[in-house]
Amino acid sequence: KPLVFSGVQPTGNLHLGNYLGAIRKFVALQENNDCIYCVVDLHAITAQLVHADMRSQIRSIAAAFIAAGIDPKRHIVFNQSAVPQHAELAWIFNCVARIGWMERMTQFKDKSGGKNAEQMSLGLLAYPSLMAADILVYRGTHVPVGDDQKQHLELARDIAMKFNIDFMEHIRRTDYGVDIKVGEEPVHAFFPMVEPLIDGPAPRVMSLRDGTKKMSKSDASDLSRINLMDDADAISKKIRKAKTDPDALPSEVDGLKGRAEADNLVGIYAALADKTKGQVLEEFGGQQFSVFKPALVDLAVNVLAPISGEMRRLMDDTTHIDGILRDGGERARARAEVTMNQVREIVGFLH
Ligand code: TYM
């Protein structure tokens, strides 16, 4: 049975990229799957150790999940540090994975750019190992994320595969394994191979100021991103000021090639409207940005205003959000402990 897992870091403001690349997909997936959505506070201390308002950041991510439409009763919403099994499995994965695998991650290279090894935490390097543990401690199979997380999920597969192979004989001695095929290779596996879910018209939402950079929480320019909590005026201003080229929109998707900013805005429109880029261009092909941008403003405000309104309401009553997280944490812990009991036995620890 598919198990959907994904996580969002409680660092900085959630933006349209987080919503379209991840949270919106979380909502859609709950219809037919068992879903676990996590606020990854242990990841949040890898790049910057001390946070003044970590608790409110954690609550605001949880509030965004709920406001967007995630049902915390049918599914699980919790924060990572409430389930110590994540860190326990991550430690074992630190011993399975190789340092070179971590050093090759482009996100690590980006975040470490210009810094030397004395200035970076060991946690930043081991980040993907914890991420693999997040998913696999529930034996998760499907992971909705934006395109920037693809490489981390490939690494999660490598870690799962190496664990399965290194401990193959140990796994055989238990009845926890299942026969799977990896390519043509039959493997008696304990951990499944995770599938990234990255499809849709906006797998990588780009900065509104520069179509070659992804929209990011850490961009110094607030004009580069639409925050989930932005009001209608801010959304309107940012979209009106968004960088574009002088040409009209093309009527075919092919015509967006080499026009990164136009491509980005059409992708955003399509994702918000639940359409394909082709359908958006059928409607707006041949039109100028002076026509398209106001339509995009209306659409973005219509979709985002109810979410930010509900987030504000939820943030006013922290006992409600804290209750959801506590309940989710308990249920997650019970499930993670089942896996960890098996892992401890496979690895050979005495309990
Ligand atoms: P984070 O917190 O940086 O981002 C949360 C989600 O938003 C997606 N995203 C984007 N999608 C499209 N366009 C963008 N510009 C954009 N920016 C961010 C991210 O891809 C992500 O899906 N390492 C993860 C958190 C994590 C996780 C996990 C995810 C920890 N453990 C286990 C999945 C499974 C991260 O830093 O996401």
Residues whose N, C-alpha, C, O or C-beta is under 5 A from the ligand:
A	BS01	TYM	F5 S6 G7 V8 Q9 G17 N18 G21 A22 V40 M131 D134 V143 P144 V145 G146 D147 D148 Q149 A202 P203 R204 V205 M206 K214 M215
